[in-house]
């Protein structure tokens, strides 16, 4: 795809899989939009002043939002033209997490200033500022119906919190991690949340009750497409980039698949001995791919 000899990080496919957007690792400050089939570069997005560490598509695939490790603003880009449509201005320190709402009308951001902000995509205006975390906010994700948000914060806080999008009220505080630092993801039906973090545990929570249901040894975790299983990785860094529910990991990774209802381990997979790797659960949940350090492991699930 014209990327030979370069390392791309981060990266995201459009919802229809036809477009790929990448940031170039190292000290480059650009984002590239590619035709995923032909490998043709369609646009180069210029404007960031530091390394890009987050990219995401809107649900309709027409917009991209990007975040840079040294910036407190978040630009929104037009995929077709490569033009900057708007810039989200309000955070007082760098932005760690960006997510579109399911209808594509709102964006949630979490930052180093301990706040979560909800924005109007069309105007770029700030709709809500959610305050309560006592450390960096590493994760902010909308529920499938877009009515609530779950956020995860770092070591001085170690909580995930559930918020009402309309009012900005804190609904639940999920307490249990000793070091969260963290990722938090909804199940497809929005009734459960899985969190994972620096204390080496992944936990499933009941959204309505705010109660812990399951706990496993893991650093990263995501739900399967039907929500009946959770895939975890142990020995990985606590970061999830949501392309096929990708997880960025380190060497000596052990991957496990768990039954959510019973908590029973269904499969244990080993692989990935490189310094870094990507663990991906395909949308049809029929394959798991672990790639890194010049090799790839693919498992077909029965």
CORKA-V344168 format. One record per residue. RES is the residue in one small letter. SS is DSSP state (helix for helix, strand for strand, loop for the rest). PSI is psi in whole degrees, 0 to 359 (none if undefined). BURIAL is # if it has 9 or more other ideal C-beta (glycine too) atoms within 8 Angstrom, else .. Layout:
# CORKA-V344168
res=RES ss=SS psi=PSI burial=BURIAL
res=RES ss=SS psi=PSI burial=BURIAL
This chain:
# CORKA-V344168
res=x ss=loop psi=21 burial=.
res=x ss=loop psi=12 burial=.
res=x ss=loop psi=8 burial=.
res=x ss=loop psi=133 burial=.
res=x ss=loop psi=358 burial=.
res=x ss=loop psi=154 burial=.
res=x ss=loop psi=127 burial=.
res=x ss=strand psi=132 burial=#
res=x ss=strand psi=123 burial=#
res=x ss=strand psi=186 burial=#
res=x ss=strand psi=152 burial=#
res=x ss=strand psi=140 burial=#
res=x ss=strand psi=148 burial=#
res=x ss=loop psi=159 burial=#
res=x ss=loop psi=328 burial=.
res=x ss=loop psi=0 burial=.
res=x ss=loop psi=5 burial=.
res=x ss=loop psi=338 burial=.
res=x ss=strand psi=140 burial=#
res=x ss=strand psi=134 burial=#
res=x ss=strand psi=136 burial=#
res=x ss=strand psi=149 burial=#
res=x ss=strand psi=151 burial=#
res=x ss=strand psi=124 burial=#
res=x ss=loop psi=168 burial=#
res=x ss=loop psi=223 burial=.
res=x ss=loop psi=10 burial=.
res=x ss=loop psi=149 burial=#
res=x ss=loop psi=26 burial=#
res=x ss=loop psi=160 burial=#
res=x ss=strand psi=137 burial=#
res=x ss=strand psi=141 burial=#
res=x ss=strand psi=129 burial=#
res=x ss=strand psi=151 burial=#
res=x ss=strand psi=117 burial=#
res=x ss=loop psi=335 burial=#
res=x ss=loop psi=311 burial=.
res=x ss=loop psi=339 burial=.
res=x ss=loop psi=6 burial=.
res=x ss=loop psi=134 burial=.
res=x ss=strand psi=125 burial=#
res=x ss=strand psi=319 burial=.
res=x ss=strand psi=151 burial=.
res=x ss=strand psi=122 burial=#
res=x ss=strand psi=118 burial=#
res=x ss=loop psi=137 burial=.
res=x ss=loop psi=337 burial=.
res=x ss=loop psi=150 burial=#
res=x ss=loop psi=3 burial=.
res=x ss=loop psi=176 burial=#
res=x ss=loop psi=134 burial=#
res=x ss=strand psi=129 burial=#
res=x ss=strand psi=4 burial=#
res=x ss=strand psi=134 burial=#
res=x ss=strand psi=145 burial=#
res=x ss=strand psi=145 burial=#
res=x ss=strand psi=151 burial=#
res=x ss=loop psi=160 burial=#
res=x ss=loop psi=330 burial=#
res=x ss=loop psi=358 burial=.
res=x ss=loop psi=8 burial=#
res=x ss=loop psi=344 burial=.
res=x ss=strand psi=156 burial=#
res=x ss=strand psi=141 burial=#
res=x ss=strand psi=138 burial=#
res=x ss=strand psi=153 burial=#
res=x ss=strand psi=147 burial=#
res=x ss=strand psi=148 burial=#
res=x ss=loop psi=338 burial=#
res=x ss=loop psi=12 burial=.
res=x ss=loop psi=151 burial=#
res=x ss=loop psi=10 burial=#
res=x ss=strand psi=157 burial=#
res=x ss=strand psi=112 burial=#
res=x ss=strand psi=149 burial=#
res=x ss=strand psi=132 burial=#
res=x ss=strand psi=151 burial=#
res=x ss=strand psi=124 burial=#
res=x ss=loop psi=320 burial=#
res=x ss=loop psi=320 burial=.
res=x ss=loop psi=340 burial=.
res=x ss=loop psi=6 burial=#
res=x ss=loop psi=147 burial=.
res=x ss=strand psi=123 burial=#
res=x ss=strand psi=324 burial=.
res=x ss=strand psi=168 burial=#
res=x ss=strand psi=130 burial=#
res=x ss=strand psi=115 burial=#
res=x ss=strand psi=124 burial=.
res=x ss=loop psi=323 burial=.
res=x ss=loop psi=146 burial=#
res=x ss=loop psi=1 burial=.
res=x ss=loop psi=179 burial=.
res=x ss=loop psi=154 burial=#
res=x ss=strand psi=130 burial=#
res=x ss=strand psi=331 burial=#
res=x ss=strand psi=140 burial=#
res=x ss=strand psi=136 burial=#
res=x ss=strand psi=137 burial=#
res=x ss=strand psi=149 burial=#
res=x ss=loop psi=160 burial=#
res=x ss=loop psi=330 burial=#
res=x ss=loop psi=358 burial=.
res=x ss=loop psi=6 burial=#
res=x ss=loop psi=344 burial=.
res=x ss=strand psi=159 burial=#
res=x ss=strand psi=139 burial=#
res=x ss=strand psi=135 burial=#
res=x ss=strand psi=145 burial=#
res=x ss=strand psi=143 burial=#
res=x ss=strand psi=179 burial=#
res=x ss=loop psi=349 burial=#
res=x ss=loop psi=12 burial=.
res=x ss=loop psi=7 burial=#
res=x ss=loop psi=160 burial=#
res=x ss=strand psi=136 burial=#
res=x ss=strand psi=141 burial=#
res=x ss=strand psi=132 burial=#
res=x ss=strand psi=152 burial=#
res=x ss=strand psi=123 burial=#
res=x ss=loop psi=317 burial=#
res=x ss=loop psi=314 burial=.
res=x ss=loop psi=337 burial=.
res=x ss=loop psi=5 burial=#
res=x ss=loop psi=149 burial=.
res=x ss=strand psi=126 burial=#
res=x ss=strand psi=320 burial=.
res=x ss=strand psi=149 burial=.
res=x ss=strand psi=118 burial=#
res=x ss=strand psi=119 burial=#
res=x ss=loop psi=143 burial=.
res=x ss=loop psi=328 burial=.
res=x ss=loop psi=150 burial=#
res=x ss=loop psi=20 burial=.
res=x ss=loop psi=181 burial=#
res=x ss=loop psi=143 burial=#
res=x ss=strand psi=110 burial=#
res=x ss=strand psi=344 burial=#
res=x ss=strand psi=136 burial=#
res=x ss=strand psi=116 burial=#
res=x ss=strand psi=137 burial=#
res=x ss=strand psi=149 burial=#
res=x ss=loop psi=162 burial=#
res=x ss=loop psi=331 burial=#
res=x ss=loop psi=358 burial=.
res=x ss=loop psi=7 burial=#
res=x ss=loop psi=336 burial=.
res=x ss=strand psi=164 burial=#
res=x ss=strand psi=142 burial=#
res=x ss=strand psi=137 burial=#
res=x ss=strand psi=153 burial=#
res=x ss=strand psi=138 burial=#
res=x ss=strand psi=171 burial=#
res=x ss=loop psi=200 burial=#
res=x ss=loop psi=329 burial=#
res=x ss=loop psi=352 burial=.
res=x ss=loop psi=301 burial=#
res=x ss=loop psi=28 burial=#
res=x ss=strand psi=155 burial=#
res=x ss=strand psi=145 burial=#
res=x ss=strand psi=146 burial=#
res=x ss=strand psi=132 burial=#
res=x ss=strand psi=150 burial=#
res=x ss=strand psi=124 burial=#
res=x ss=loop psi=320 burial=#
res=x ss=loop psi=317 burial=.
res=x ss=loop psi=339 burial=.
res=x ss=loop psi=5 burial=#
res=x ss=loop psi=143 burial=.
res=x ss=strand psi=123 burial=#
res=x ss=strand psi=319 burial=.
res=x ss=strand psi=150 burial=.
res=x ss=strand psi=120 burial=#
res=x ss=strand psi=109 burial=#
res=x ss=strand psi=131 burial=.
res=x ss=loop psi=323 burial=.
res=x ss=loop psi=142 burial=#
res=x ss=loop psi=335 burial=.
res=x ss=loop psi=103 burial=#
res=x ss=loop psi=286 burial=#
res=x ss=loop psi=46 burial=#
res=x ss=loop psi=176 burial=#
res=x ss=strand psi=146 burial=#
res=x ss=strand psi=127 burial=#
res=x ss=strand psi=138 burial=#
res=x ss=strand psi=151 burial=#
res=x ss=loop psi=160 burial=#
res=x ss=loop psi=331 burial=#
res=x ss=loop psi=357 burial=.
res=x ss=loop psi=5 burial=#
res=x ss=loop psi=344 burial=.
res=x ss=strand psi=161 burial=#
res=x ss=strand psi=140 burial=#
res=x ss=strand psi=132 burial=#
res=x ss=strand psi=153 burial=#
res=x ss=strand psi=150 burial=#
res=x ss=loop psi=199 burial=#
res=x ss=loop psi=349 burial=#
res=x ss=loop psi=5 burial=#
res=x ss=loop psi=19 burial=.
res=x ss=strand psi=148 burial=#
res=x ss=strand psi=138 burial=#
res=x ss=strand psi=140 burial=#
res=x ss=strand psi=138 burial=#
res=x ss=strand psi=147 burial=#
res=x ss=strand psi=123 burial=#
res=x ss=loop psi=315 burial=#
res=x ss=loop psi=319 burial=.
res=x ss=loop psi=339 burial=.
res=x ss=loop psi=25 burial=#
res=x ss=strand psi=141 burial=.
res=x ss=strand psi=131 burial=#
res=x ss=strand psi=322 burial=.
res=x ss=strand psi=156 burial=#
res=x ss=strand psi=132 burial=.
res=x ss=strand psi=163 burial=#
res=x ss=strand psi=114 burial=.
res=x ss=loop psi=158 burial=#
res=x ss=loop psi=333 burial=#
res=x ss=strand psi=151 burial=#
res=x ss=strand psi=145 burial=#
res=x ss=strand psi=157 burial=#
res=x ss=strand psi=152 burial=#
res=x ss=loop psi=172 burial=#
res=x ss=loop psi=330 burial=#
res=x ss=loop psi=357 burial=.
res=x ss=loop psi=3 burial=#
res=x ss=loop psi=343 burial=.
res=x ss=strand psi=157 burial=#
res=x ss=strand psi=135 burial=#
res=x ss=strand psi=131 burial=#
res=x ss=strand psi=156 burial=#
res=x ss=strand psi=135 burial=#
res=x ss=strand psi=135 burial=#
res=x ss=loop psi=14 burial=#
res=x ss=loop psi=159 burial=#
res=x ss=loop psi=153 burial=.
res=x ss=loop psi=78 burial=#
res=x ss=loop psi=134 burial=.
res=x ss=strand psi=126 burial=#
res=x ss=strand psi=127 burial=#
res=x ss=loop psi=70 burial=.
res=x ss=loop psi=111 burial=#
res=x ss=loop psi=25 burial=.
res=x ss=loop psi=52 burial=#
res=x ss=strand psi=151 burial=#
res=x ss=strand psi=128 burial=#
res=x ss=strand psi=127 burial=#
res=x ss=strand psi=184 burial=#
res=x ss=loop psi=183 burial=#
res=x ss=loop psi=165 burial=#
res=x ss=loop psi=47 burial=.
res=x ss=strand psi=133 burial=#
res=x ss=strand psi=125 burial=#
res=x ss=strand psi=133 burial=#
res=x ss=strand psi=147 burial=#
res=x ss=strand psi=130 burial=#
res=x ss=strand psi=146 burial=#
res=x ss=strand psi=123 burial=#
res=x ss=loop psi=317 burial=#
res=x ss=loop psi=314 burial=.
res=x ss=loop psi=339 burial=.
res=x ss=loop psi=6 burial=.
res=x ss=loop psi=140 burial=.
res=x ss=strand psi=127 burial=.
res=x ss=strand psi=321 burial=.
res=x ss=strand psi=151 burial=.
res=x ss=strand psi=123 burial=.
res=x ss=strand psi=138 burial=#
res=x ss=strand psi=149 burial=.
res=x ss=strand psi=175 burial=.
res=x ss=loop psi=85 burial=#
res=x ss=loop psi=6 burial=.
res=x ss=loop psi=178 burial=#
res=x ss=loop psi=333 burial=.
res=x ss=loop psi=162 burial=#
res=x ss=strand psi=170 burial=#
res=x ss=strand psi=127 burial=#
res=x ss=strand psi=125 burial=#
res=x ss=strand psi=136 burial=#
res=x ss=strand psi=117 burial=#
res=x ss=loop psi=153 burial=#
res=x ss=loop psi=328 burial=.
res=x ss=loop psi=4 burial=.
res=x ss=loop psi=28 burial=#
res=x ss=loop psi=344 burial=.
res=x ss=strand psi=150 burial=#
res=x ss=strand psi=134 burial=#
res=x ss=strand psi=131 burial=#
res=x ss=strand psi=116 burial=#
res=x ss=strand psi=146 burial=#
res=x ss=strand psi=151 burial=#
res=x ss=loop psi=38 burial=#
res=x ss=loop psi=4 burial=.
res=x ss=strand psi=164 burial=.
res=x ss=strand psi=141 burial=.
res=x ss=strand psi=129 burial=#
res=x ss=strand psi=127 burial=.
res=x ss=strand psi=132 burial=#
res=x ss=strand psi=125 burial=.
res=x ss=loop psi=138 burial=#
res=x ss=loop psi=none burial=.
